Amino acid sequence: MGDDIHQALLWQALQDNAPDGGFWNWHISHDLKIPVGLHLTLLPSHSPELQPAERLWTLVDEPIANQSFKTLDDLEEVFISEMPISATNERFYSRVNWFHWWIKIGV
């Protein structure tokens, strides 16, 4: 990526701030070295409403819930044909997940 693209992107990592010893913080290293340009934002524990992807699960799982598929291609065919709107529609997904920047940076 060129320098102008790096400057335009917001580099931020969202992390569940579960208490020490909690189920979700097994991946946290106490010796973590944060790269220059990366900012960690600690989210309150048990706050799925703050995770951009959480609001998309209803759209994603509705067409495929309670079904089994013989092949991955079968799953993909149903998933794509039943999606309510194109995955590249920024305006729609910005409204659904409340994060207007999310699809633009490829999170």
PADRENRO-235319 format. One record per residue (C-alpha): residue number from 1; residue in three letters; x, y, z. Coordinates in steps of 0.001 Angstrom, whole numbers, always signed. Each point is the difference from the previous one (the first is absolute). Layout:
// PADRENRO-235319
+-----+------+---------+---------+---------+
|  nr | rest |       x |       y |       z |
+-----+------+---------+---------+---------+
| NUM |  ala |       X |       Y |       Z |
...
+-----+------+---------+---------+---------+
// end
This chain:
// PADRENRO-235319
+-----+------+---------+---------+---------+
|  nr | rest |       x |       y |       z |
+-----+------+---------+---------+---------+
|   1 |  met |      +0 |      +0 |      +0 |
|   2 |  gly |   +1111 |   +3513 |    -677 |
|   3 |  asp |    +612 |   +2504 |   +2783 |
|   4 |  asp |   -3167 |   +1950 |    -891 |
|   5 |  ile |   -2142 |   -3109 |    +533 |
|   6 |  his |   +1666 |    -725 |   +3336 |
|   7 |  gln |    -730 |   +3541 |   +1145 |
|   8 |  ala |   -3636 |    -268 |   -1091 |
|   9 |  leu |    -704 |   -3214 |   +1901 |
|  10 |  leu |    -855 |    -181 |   +3651 |
|  11 |  trp |   +2105 |   -2762 |   +1523 |
|  12 |  gln |   -1792 |   -1174 |   +3075 |
|  13 |  ala |    -458 |   -3354 |   +1697 |
|  14 |  leu |   -3106 |    -668 |   +2040 |
|  15 |  gln |    +435 |   -2306 |   +2923 |
|  16 |  asp |   -2510 |   -1373 |   +2500 |
|  17 |  asn |   +1053 |   +1254 |   +3428 |
|  18 |  ala |   -1022 |   -3135 |   +1914 |
|  19 |  pro |   +1396 |    -285 |   +3531 |
|  20 |  asp |   +3285 |   -1867 |    +465 |
|  21 |  gly |    -568 |   -3715 |     -72 |
|  22 |  gly |   -3129 |    +468 |   -2084 |
|  23 |  phe |    -815 |   -2332 |   -2843 |
|  24 |  trp |    +608 |   +2518 |   -2787 |
|  25 |  asn |   +3372 |   +1420 |   +1051 |
|  26 |  trp |   +1990 |   -3201 |    -615 |
|  27 |  his |   +1518 |   +1656 |   -3071 |
|  28 |  ile |   +1425 |   +3018 |   +1826 |
|  29 |  ser |   +3720 |     +75 |    +633 |
|  30 |  his |   +1282 |   +2055 |   +2906 |
|  31 |  asp |   +3195 |    +557 |   -2014 |
|  32 |  leu |   -1842 |   +1427 |   -2996 |
|  33 |  lys |   +2009 |   +2455 |   -2085 |
|  34 |  ile |   -2411 |   +2307 |   -1791 |
|  35 |  pro |   +1267 |   +1063 |   -3443 |
|  36 |  val |    +347 |   +3692 |    -770 |
|  37 |  gly |   -3241 |   +1320 |   -1486 |
|  38 |  leu |   -2232 |   -2593 |   +1678 |
|  39 |  his |   -2333 |   +1084 |   +2769 |
|  40 |  leu |   -1718 |   -2535 |   +2261 |
|  41 |  thr |   -3498 |    +874 |   +1124 |
|  42 |  leu |   -1126 |   -2052 |   +2969 |
|  43 |  leu |   -3710 |    -691 |     -78 |
|  44 |  pro |   -2053 |    -650 |   +3106 |
|  45 |  ser |    -440 |   -3704 |    +649 |
|  46 |  his |   -3281 |   -1529 |   -1168 |
|  47 |  ser |    -634 |   +2780 |   -2539 |
|  48 |  pro |    -850 |   -1659 |   -3330 |
|  49 |  glu |   -1860 |   +3120 |   -1109 |
|  50 |  leu |   +3369 |   +1742 |    -334 |
|  51 |  gln |   +1409 |   -2630 |   -2363 |
|  52 |  pro |    -746 |   +1040 |   -3606 |
|  53 |  ala |    -508 |   -3556 |   -1219 |
|  54 |  glu |   -2519 |    -965 |   +2680 |
|  55 |  arg |   -2847 |   +1903 |   -1658 |
|  56 |  leu |    +633 |   -1800 |   -3285 |
|  57 |  trp |    -559 |   -3524 |   +1366 |
|  58 |  thr |   -3778 |    +269 |    -404 |
|  59 |  leu |    +448 |    +658 |   -3707 |
|  60 |  val |   +2625 |   -2679 |    -406 |
|  61 |  asp |   -1562 |   -2881 |   +1882 |
|  62 |  glu |   -3651 |    +488 |    -939 |
|  63 |  pro |    +184 |   -1586 |   -3472 |
|  64 |  ile |   +2083 |   -2967 |   +1175 |
|  65 |  ala |   -1274 |    -698 |   +3530 |
|  66 |  asn |   -1289 |   -3483 |    +854 |
|  67 |  gln |   +1212 |   -1511 |   -3249 |
|  68 |  ser |   +2766 |   -2376 |    -937 |
|  69 |  phe |   +1920 |    +115 |   -3241 |
|  70 |  lys |   +1783 |   -2819 |   -1771 |
|  71 |  thr |   +2730 |   +2236 |   -1367 |
|  72 |  leu |   +1447 |   +3412 |    +624 |
|  73 |  asp |   -1155 |    +968 |   -3498 |
|  74 |  asp |   -3615 |    -812 |    +979 |
|  75 |  leu |    +311 |   +2191 |   +3077 |
|  76 |  glu |   +1517 |   +2834 |   -2016 |
|  77 |  glu |   -2742 |    -198 |   -2632 |
|  78 |  val |   -2801 |    +313 |   +2573 |
|  79 |  phe |   +1840 |   +2668 |   +1942 |
|  80 |  ile |    +628 |   +2203 |   -3042 |
|  81 |  ser |   -3443 |    -455 |   -1540 |
|  82 |  glu |   -1815 |    +754 |   +3271 |
|  83 |  met |   +2020 |   +3000 |   +1171 |
|  84 |  pro |   -2267 |   +3039 |    +180 |
|  85 |  ile |   +2469 |   +2343 |   -1661 |
|  86 |  ser |   +3422 |      +9 |   -1632 |
|  87 |  ala |   +2961 |    -334 |   +2364 |
|  88 |  thr |   +1615 |   +2983 |   -1707 |
|  89 |  asn |   -2833 |   +2412 |    +820 |
|  90 |  glu |   +1797 |   +2313 |   +2448 |
|  91 |  arg |   -3032 |   +2135 |    +769 |
|  92 |  phe |   -2152 |   -2964 |   +1054 |
|  93 |  tyr |   +2627 |   -1635 |   +2212 |
|  94 |  ser |   +1015 |   +3305 |   +1552 |
|  95 |  arg |   -3576 |    +445 |   +1206 |
|  96 |  val |    -320 |   -3598 |   +1168 |
|  97 |  asn |   +3162 |     -84 |   +2094 |
|  98 |  trp |    +232 |   +3715 |    +936 |
|  99 |  phe |   +3655 |     +85 |   -1107 |
| 100 |  his |    +218 |   +2069 |   -3190 |
| 101 |  trp |   +3763 |    -567 |    -324 |
| 102 |  trp |     +26 |   -3761 |    +505 |
| 103 |  ile |    -536 |   -1276 |   -3553 |
| 104 |  lys |   +2323 |   +2672 |   -1412 |
| 105 |  ile |   +3078 |   -1278 |   +1835 |
| 106 |  gly |    -688 |   -3670 |    -646 |
| 107 |  val |    -455 |   -1099 |   +3597 |
+-----+------+---------+---------+---------+
// end
